[in-house]
């Protein structure tokens, strides 16, 4: 009889370990799903913002509208690629501008990090506007200083938000020239920091 009790205790221990592993696996899956959901919602919001900006430019065109629309269409194509790679349903969360992608903390191992990392997952393109290096943004008030680093070539520039746009950050021609890679009109791998 004592042997049966010992076996019974071993079975119970195995079952308890199995149940604990199942609970832990479920928690990991739920966390991954939650993070993916936040990223998909952020991409959907960015898509909606860019589509609205294009519609506004088409409704009230000016001399730079064609350039701005072409840039936004390139951004929309990139968002589509990110949605496909992430397994996002392009319609999930569309139009929900209250949702935003999670912002990771600044990399504490990078001694050059000067400010709070913002607009995680964003791409940067040019607005087509002239003048001294500056930026436009839908997320930051006028006067906000942003450091833009192109991770593809390690070039960076610090600019001030001088106007509003439909994207997290658009650089004018002068600022974009400071960080661009030859022949490219879109910076896909970028670090955007709010500084000062």
MIDOSE-1310 file (N, C-alpha, C; in nm, 2 decimals, decimal comma, always signed):
residues 196
xxxx	+0,08/-0,12/+0,00/+0,00/+0,00/+0,00/+0,08/+0,13/+0,00; +0,19/+0,12/+0,07/+0,27/+0,24/+0,08/+0,33/+0,27/-0,06; +0,36/+0,17/-0,14/+0,41/+0,19/-0,28/+0,30/+0,26/-0,36; +0,18/+0,23/-0,35/+0,07/+0,29/-0,42/+0,06/+0,44/-0,38
xxxx	+0,08/+0,47/-0,26/+0,07/+0,61/-0,21/+0,19/+0,69/-0,27; +0,31/+0,63/-0,27/+0,42/+0,70/-0,33/+0,40/+0,73/-0,48; +0,35/+0,63/-0,55/+0,33/+0,65/-0,69/+0,22/+0,76/-0,71; +0,13/+0,76/-0,62/+0,02/+0,86/-0,63/+0,08/+1,00/-0,61
xxxx	+0,17/+1,01/-0,51/+0,23/+1,14/-0,48/+0,32/+1,19/-0,60; +0,39/+1,09/-0,67/+0,47/+1,13/-0,78/+0,39/+1,17/-0,90; +0,27/+1,10/-0,92/+0,18/+1,15/-1,02/+0,13/+1,29/-1,00; +0,10/+1,31/-0,87/+0,05/+1,45/-0,84/+0,16/+1,55/-0,86
xxxx	+0,28/+1,52/-0,83/+0,39/+1,62/-0,85/+0,41/+1,64/-1,00; +0,40/+1,54/-1,08/+0,42/+1,55/-1,22/+0,30/+1,64/-1,28; +0,18/+1,61/-1,23/+0,07/+1,69/-1,28/+0,08/+1,84/-1,24; +0,13/+1,86/-1,12/+0,14/+2,00/-1,07/+0,25/+2,07/-1,16
xxxx	+0,36/+2,01/-1,18/+0,47/+2,07/-1,27/+0,41/+2,10/-1,41; +0,34/+2,00/-1,46/+0,28/+2,02/-1,60/+0,18/+2,14/-1,60; +0,10/+2,15/-1,49/+0,01/+2,26/-1,48/+0,08/+2,39/-1,47; +0,18/+2,40/-1,39/+0,26/+2,52/-1,38/+0,32/+2,56/-1,51
xxxx	+0,37/+2,47/-1,59/+0,43/+2,50/-1,72/+0,33/+2,55/-1,82; +0,21/+2,49/-1,81/+0,10/+2,54/-1,90/+0,06/+2,68/-1,86; +0,05/+2,71/-1,74/+0,01/+2,85/-1,70/+0,12/+2,95/-1,74; +0,25/+2,91/-1,72/+0,36/+3,00/-1,76/+0,36/+3,02/-1,92
xxxx	+0,34/+2,91/-1,99/+0,33/+2,92/-2,14/+0,22/+3,01/-2,18; +0,10/+3,00/-2,12/-0,01/+3,09/-2,15/+0,02/+3,23/-2,12; +0,09/+3,26/-2,01/+0,12/+3,40/-1,98/+0,22/+3,46/-2,08; +0,32/+3,38/-2,13/+0,41/+3,42/-2,23/+0,34/+3,45/-2,36
xxxx	+0,25/+3,36/-2,40/+0,17/+3,38/-2,52/+0,08/+3,50/-2,51; +0,02/+3,53/-2,40/-0,07/+3,64/-2,39/+0,01/+3,77/-2,39; +0,13/+3,77/-2,33/+0,22/+3,89/-2,34/+0,26/+3,92/-2,48; +0,30/+3,82/-2,55/+0,34/+3,84/-2,69/+0,23/+3,89/-2,78
xxxx	+0,11/+3,83/-2,75/-0,01/+3,87/-2,83/-0,04/+4,02/-2,80; -0,03/+4,06/-2,67/-0,06/+4,19/-2,63/+0,03/+4,29/-2,70; +0,16/+4,26/-2,70/+0,26/+4,35/-2,76/+0,24/+4,35/-2,91; +0,20/+4,24/-2,97/+0,17/+4,24/-3,12/+0,05/+4,33/-3,15
xxxx	-0,05/+4,32/-3,06/-0,17/+4,39/-3,08/-0,14/+4,54/-3,07; -0,06/+4,59/-2,97/-0,02/+4,73/-2,96/+0,05/+4,77/-3,09; +0,14/+4,69/-3,14/+0,22/+4,73/-3,26/+0,12/+4,74/-3,38; +0,03/+4,64/-3,39/-0,07/+4,65/-3,50/-0,16/+4,77/-3,49
xxxx	-0,20/+4,80/-3,37/-0,28/+4,92/-3,36/-0,20/+5,05/-3,39; -0,08/+5,05/-3,36/+0,01/+5,17/-3,39/+0,02/+5,18/-3,54; +0,05/+5,07/-3,61/+0,06/+5,07/-3,75/-0,07/+5,12/-3,82; -0,18/+5,07/-3,77/-0,31/+5,11/-3,82/-0,33/+5,26/-3,81
xxxx	-0,30/+5,31/-3,69/-0,32/+5,45/-3,66/-0,23/+5,53/-3,76; -0,10/+5,49/-3,78/-0,01/+5,56/-3,87/-0,06/+5,56/-4,01; -0,12/+5,44/-4,05/-0,18/+5,43/-4,19/-0,29/+5,53/-4,20; -0,38/+5,53/-4,10/-0,49/+5,63/-4,11/-0,45/+5,77/-4,12
xxxx	-0,35/+5,81/-4,03/-0,30/+5,95/-4,03/-0,24/+5,98/-4,17; -0,16/+5,89/-4,23/-0,10/+5,92/-4,36/-0,21/+5,93/-4,47; -0,31/+5,85/-4,46/-0,42/+5,85/-4,56/-0,50/+5,99/-4,55; -0,52/+6,03/-4,43/-0,59/+6,16/-4,40/-0,50/+6,27/-4,45
xxxx	-0,37/+6,27/-4,43/-0,29/+6,37/-4,48/-0,29/+6,38/-4,63; -0,28/+6,27/-4,70/-0,29/+6,27/-4,85/-0,42/+6,32/-4,89; -0,53/+6,29/-4,83/-0,66/+6,34/-4,87/-0,67/+6,49/-4,85; -0,61/+6,54/-4,75/-0,60/+6,68/-4,72/-0,52/+6,76/-4,83
xxxx	-0,41/+6,70/-4,87/-0,32/+6,75/-4,97/-0,39/+6,75/-5,11; -0,47/+6,65/-5,13/-0,54/+6,64/-5,26/-0,66/+6,74/-5,26; -0,72/+6,76/-5,15/-0,83/+6,86/-5,14/-0,79/+7,00/-5,15; -0,67/+7,03/-5,09/-0,62/+7,17/-5,09/-0,47/+7,17/-5,14
xxxx	-0,45/+7,14/-5,27/-0,31/+7,13/-5,32/-0,24/+7,26/-5,32; -0,10/+7,25/-5,30/-0,02/+7,37/-5,32/+0,11/+7,32/-5,40; +0,21/+7,40/-5,41/+0,32/+7,37/-5,50/+0,40/+7,25/-5,45; +0,39/+7,21/-5,32/+0,47/+7,10/-5,27/+0,38/+6,97/-5,25
xxxx	+0,25/+6,98/-5,28/+0,16/+6,87/-5,26/+0,20/+6,74/-5,33; +0,25/+6,75/-5,45/+0,28/+6,63/-5,52/+0,40/+6,55/-5,45; +0,50/+6,63/-5,41/+0,61/+6,57/-5,34/+0,57/+6,51/-5,21; +0,49/+6,58/-5,13/+0,44/+6,53/-5,00/+0,36/+6,41/-5,02
xxxx	+0,27/+6,41/-5,12/+0,19/+6,29/-5,14/+0,27/+6,17/-5,18; +0,37/+6,19/-5,27/+0,46/+6,08/-5,31/+0,53/+6,02/-5,19; +0,58/+6,11/-5,10/+0,65/+6,07/-4,98/+0,56/+5,99/-4,89; +0,43/+6,04/-4,87/+0,34/+5,97/-4,78/+0,30/+5,83/-4,84
xxxx	+0,29/+5,82/-4,97/+0,26/+5,70/-5,04/+0,37/+5,59/-5,01; +0,49/+5,64/-5,01/+0,61/+5,55/-4,98/+0,60/+5,51/-4,83; +0,56/+5,60/-4,74/+0,54/+5,56/-4,60/+0,43/+5,46/-4,59; +0,32/+5,48/-4,66/+0,21/+5,38/-4,66/+0,25/+5,24/-4,71
xxxx	+0,33/+5,24/-4,81/+0,38/+5,11/-4,86/+0,47/+5,04/-4,75; +0,55/+5,12/-4,68/+0,63/+5,06/-4,57/+0,54/+5,01/-4,46; +0,44/+5,09/-4,42/+0,35/+5,04/-4,32/+0,28/+4,91/-4,36; +0,24/+4,90/-4,49/+0,18/+4,78/-4,54/+0,28/+4,66/-4,52
xxxx	+0,40/+4,68/-4,55/+0,50/+4,57/-4,54/+0,52/+4,53/-4,39; +0,52/+4,63/-4,30/+0,53/+4,60/-4,16/+0,41/+4,53/-4,11; +0,29/+4,57/-4,16/+0,17/+4,50/-4,11/+0,17/+4,35/-4,16; +0,21/+4,33/-4,28/+0,22/+4,19/-4,34/+0,32/+4,11/-4,26
xxxx	+0,44/+4,17/-4,23/+0,54/+4,10/-4,15/+0,50/+4,07/-4,01; +0,42/+4,15/-3,95/+0,37/+4,14/-3,82/+0,24/+4,05/-3,81; +0,19/+4,02/-3,92/+0,06/+3,94/-3,92/-0,06/+4,02/-3,88; -0,05/+4,15/-3,90/-0,16/+4,24/-3,86/-0,27/+4,24/-3,97
xxxx	-0,39/+4,24/-3,93/-0,50/+4,26/-4,02/-0,50/+4,41/-4,05; -0,49/+4,45/-4,17/-0,48/+4,59/-4,20/-0,60/+4,68/-4,16; -0,71/+4,62/-4,13/-0,83/+4,69/-4,09/-0,84/+4,69/-3,94; -0,77/+4,61/-3,86/-0,78/+4,61/-3,72/-0,73/+4,73/-3,66
xxxx	-0,81/+4,80/-3,59/-0,77/+4,92/-3,52/-0,76/+5,04/-3,61; -0,80/+5,03/-3,73/-0,79/+5,15/-3,82/-0,87/+5,26/-3,78; -0,82/+5,38/-3,78/-0,89/+5,50/-3,74/-0,89/+5,52/-3,59; -0,83/+5,43/-3,52/-0,82/+5,45/-3,37/-0,70/+5,52/-3,34
xxxx	-0,71/+5,66/-3,35/-0,59/+5,74/-3,33/-0,54/+5,75/-3,19; -0,63/+5,70/-3,10/-0,59/+5,70/-2,96/-0,48/+5,60/-2,93; -0,48/+5,49/-3,01/-0,38/+5,39/-2,98/-0,25/+5,43/-3,04; -0,14/+5,40/-2,97/-0,01/+5,43/-3,02/+0,09/+5,32/-2,99
xxxx	+0,19/+5,30/-3,07/+0,29/+5,19/-3,04/+0,36/+5,22/-2,91; +0,39/+5,11/-2,85/+0,47/+5,12/-2,72/+0,60/+5,18/-2,75; +0,64/+5,27/-2,66/+0,77/+5,34/-2,68/+0,87/+5,27/-2,58; +0,98/+5,21/-2,64/+1,07/+5,14/-2,56/+1,16/+5,24/-2,49
xxxx	+1,22/+5,21/-2,37/+1,31/+5,30/-2,31/+1,43/+5,32/-2,39; +1,50/+5,43/-2,37/+1,63/+5,46/-2,43/+1,73/+5,35/-2,40; +1,81/+5,31/-2,49/+1,91/+5,20/-2,47/+2,01/+5,25/-2,37; +2,01/+5,20/-2,25/+2,10/+5,25/-2,14/+2,24/+5,22/-2,17
xxxx	+2,27/+5,12/-2,26/+2,41/+5,09/-2,30/+2,47/+5,19/-2,40; +2,39/+5,28/-2,45/+2,44/+5,37/-2,56/+2,47/+5,50/-2,49; +2,60/+5,53/-2,47/+2,64/+5,65/-2,40/+2,60/+5,78/-2,48; +2,57/+5,76/-2,61/+2,54/+5,88/-2,69/+2,39/+5,92/-2,68
xxxx	+2,31/+5,83/-2,62/+2,16/+5,86/-2,61/+2,15/+5,98/-2,52; +2,08/+6,08/-2,58/+2,06/+6,21/-2,52/+1,92/+6,23/-2,46; +1,82/+6,16/-2,52/+1,69/+6,20/-2,48/+1,60/+6,08/-2,48; +1,47/+6,10/-2,46/+1,37/+6,00/-2,46/+1,34/+5,95/-2,60
xxxx	+1,34/+5,82/-2,62/+1,31/+5,77/-2,75/+1,16/+5,78/-2,78; +1,13/+5,83/-2,89/+0,99/+5,85/-2,92/+0,96/+5,80/-3,06; +0,83/+5,78/-3,10/+0,79/+5,74/-3,23/+0,86/+5,60/-3,27; +0,86/+5,51/-3,18/+0,92/+5,38/-3,20/+0,85/+5,31/-3,32
xxxx	+0,92/+5,26/-3,41/+0,87/+5,19/-3,53/+0,84/+5,28/-3,64; +0,86/+5,41/-3,63/+0,83/+5,50/-3,73/+0,94/+5,50/-3,84; +0,90/+5,55/-3,96/+1,00/+5,58/-4,06/+1,00/+5,74/-4,07; +1,11/+5,79/-4,14/+1,12/+5,93/-4,15/+1,14/+5,96/-4,30
xxxx	+1,07/+6,06/-4,35/+1,08/+6,10/-4,49/+1,09/+6,25/-4,49; +1,09/+6,31/-4,61/+1,10/+6,45/-4,62/+0,97/+6,52/-4,66; +0,95/+6,64/-4,61/+0,83/+6,71/-4,63/+0,83/+6,79/-4,76; +0,95/+6,81/-4,82/+0,96/+6,88/-4,94/+0,97/+7,03/-4,92
xxxx	+0,97/+7,08/-4,79/+0,98/+7,22/-4,76/+1,12/+7,27/-4,76; +1,14/+7,39/-4,79/+1,27/+7,45/-4,79/+1,31/+7,51/-4,66; +1,41/+7,59/-4,66/+1,45/+7,66/-4,54/+1,56/+7,59/-4,46; +1,59/+7,65/-4,34/+1,69/+7,59/-4,25/+1,64/+7,46/-4,20
xxxx	+1,73/+7,37/-4,16/+1,69/+7,24/-4,11/+1,58/+7,25/-4,01; +1,47/+7,18/-4,03/+1,36/+7,18/-3,94/+1,28/+7,05/-3,96; +1,18/+7,03/-3,87/+1,09/+6,92/-3,88/+0,94/+6,96/-3,87; +0,85/+6,88/-3,91/+0,71/+6,89/-3,89/+0,66/+6,77/-3,82
xxxx	+0,56/+6,78/-3,74/+0,51/+6,66/-3,66/+0,36/+6,67/-3,63; +0,30/+6,56/-3,62/+0,17/+6,55/-3,57/+0,16/+6,52/-3,42; +0,28/+6,48/-3,36/+0,28/+6,43/-3,22/+0,34/+6,53/-3,12; +0,42/+6,63/-3,17/+0,49/+6,72/-3,08/+0,45/+6,87/-3,11
xxxx	+0,45/+6,95/-3,01/+0,42/+7,09/-3,03/+0,53/+7,17/-3,09; +0,50/+7,28/-3,15/+0,60/+7,36/-3,22/+0,71/+7,39/-3,11; +0,84/+7,39/-3,16/+0,95/+7,43/-3,07/+1,01/+7,30/-3,01; +0,95/+7,19/-3,01/+1,01/+7,07/-2,96/+1,13/+7,03/-3,04
xxxx	+1,24/+7,00/-2,96/+1,37/+6,96/-3,03/+1,38/+6,81/-3,04; +1,41/+6,76/-3,16/+1,42/+6,62/-3,18/+1,55/+6,58/-3,25; +1,61/+6,47/-3,20/+1,74/+6,43/-3,26/+1,70/+6,30/-3,34; +1,73/+6,31/-3,47/+1,70/+6,21/-3,57/+1,83/+6,14/-3,61
xxxx	+1,84/+6,01/-3,58/+1,96/+5,93/-3,62/+1,92/+5,83/-3,72; +1,99/+5,83/-3,84/+1,97/+5,73/-3,94/+2,06/+5,61/-3,90; +2,00/+5,50/-3,86/+2,08/+5,39/-3,81/+2,15/+5,32/-3,93; +2,11/+5,34/-4,05/+2,17/+5,28/-4,17/+2,31/+5,34/-4,20
xxxx	+2,33/+5,47/-4,16/+2,46/+5,53/-4,19/+2,52/+5,61/-4,07; +2,45/+5,60/-3,96/+2,49/+5,66/-3,83/+2,50/+5,81/-3,83; +2,44/+5,88/-3,93/+2,43/+6,02/-3,94/+2,31/+6,07/-3,85; +2,33/+6,18/-3,79/+2,22/+6,24/-3,71/+2,22/+6,39/-3,72
xxxx	+2,10/+6,44/-3,69/+2,08/+6,58/-3,69/+1,98/+6,62/-3,58; +1,99/+6,73/-3,52/+1,89/+6,78/-3,42/+1,82/+6,90/-3,48; +1,69/+6,88/-3,48/+1,60/+6,99/-3,54/+1,49/+7,03/-3,45; +1,43/+7,14/-3,48/+1,32/+7,19/-3,40/+1,19/+7,17/-3,49
xxxx	+1,08/+7,13/-3,42/+0,95/+7,12/-3,49/+0,90/+7,26/-3,52; +0,89/+7,29/-3,65/+0,85/+7,42/-3,69/+0,71/+7,43/-3,75; +0,65/+7,31/-3,78/+0,51/+7,30/-3,83/+0,45/+7,17/-3,80; +0,32/+7,16/-3,84/+0,25/+7,03/-3,81/+0,24/+6,95/-3,94
xxxx	+0,22/+6,82/-3,92/+0,21/+6,73/-4,04/+0,12/+6,62/-3,99; +0,10/+6,52/-4,08/+0,03/+6,40/-4,05/+0,11/+6,28/-4,00; +0,24/+6,30/-3,98/+0,33/+6,19/-3,94/+0,40/+6,23/-3,80; +0,45/+6,13/-3,74/+0,53/+6,16/-3,62/+0,64/+6,26/-3,65
xxxx	+0,72/+6,24/-3,75/+0,82/+6,33/-3,79/+0,84/+6,33/-3,94; +0,84/+6,45/-4,00/+0,88/+6,47/-4,14/+1,00/+6,58/-4,13; +1,10/+6,55/-4,21/+1,21/+6,65/-4,21/+1,20/+6,73/-4,34; +1,24/+6,86/-4,33/+1,24/+6,94/-4,45/+1,36/+6,90/-4,53
xxxx	+1,38/+6,96/-4,65/+1,49/+6,92/-4,74/+1,62/+6,93/-4,67; +1,65/+7,04/-4,61/+1,78/+7,07/-4,55/+1,82/+6,96/-4,44; +1,72/+6,94/-4,35/+1,74/+6,84/-4,24/+1,76/+6,70/-4,30; +1,68/+6,66/-4,40/+1,68/+6,53/-4,46/+1,82/+6,51/-4,52
xxxx	+1,87/+6,61/-4,59/+2,00/+6,60/-4,65/+2,11/+6,57/-4,55; +2,10/+6,61/-4,43/+2,20/+6,59/-4,33/+2,21/+6,44/-4,28; +2,10/+6,36/-4,30/+2,10/+6,23/-4,25/+2,07/+6,12/-4,36; +2,04/+6,16/-4,48/+1,99/+6,07/-4,58/+2,11/+5,98/-4,64
xxxx	+2,07/+5,87/-4,69/+2,16/+5,78/-4,77/+2,13/+5,82/-4,92; +2,24/+5,82/-4,99/+2,23/+5,86/-5,14/+2,12/+5,78/-5,21; +2,03/+5,86/-5,28/+1,93/+5,80/-5,36/+1,81/+5,75/-5,28; +1,80/+5,77/-5,15/+1,69/+5,72/-5,07/+1,61/+5,84/-5,03
xxxx	+1,48/+5,82/-5,03/+1,38/+5,92/-4,98/+1,30/+5,88/-4,86; +1,35/+5,78/-4,80/+1,28/+5,72/-4,68/+1,39/+5,66/-4,59; +1,38/+5,69/-4,46/+1,47/+5,63/-4,36/+1,39/+5,53/-4,28; +1,42/+5,40/-4,31/+1,35/+5,30/-4,24/+1,40/+5,26/-4,10
xxxx	+1,53/+5,27/-4,09/+1,59/+5,23/-3,96/+1,63/+5,36/-3,89; +1,55/+5,41/-3,80/+1,58/+5,55/-3,74/+1,55/+5,55/-3,59; +1,63/+5,63/-3,53/+1,61/+5,65/-3,38/+1,57/+5,80/-3,37; +1,45/+5,82/-3,31/+1,40/+5,96/-3,29/+1,40/+5,98/-3,14
xxxx	+1,47/+6,09/-3,09/+1,47/+6,12/-2,95/+1,42/+6,26/-2,93; +1,34/+6,28/-2,83/+1,31/+6,42/-2,78/+1,42/+6,46/-2,69; +1,48/+6,58/-2,72/+1,59/+6,63/-2,65/+1,56/+6,77/-2,60; +1,64/+6,81/-2,50/+1,62/+6,95/-2,44/+1,50/+6,97/-2,37
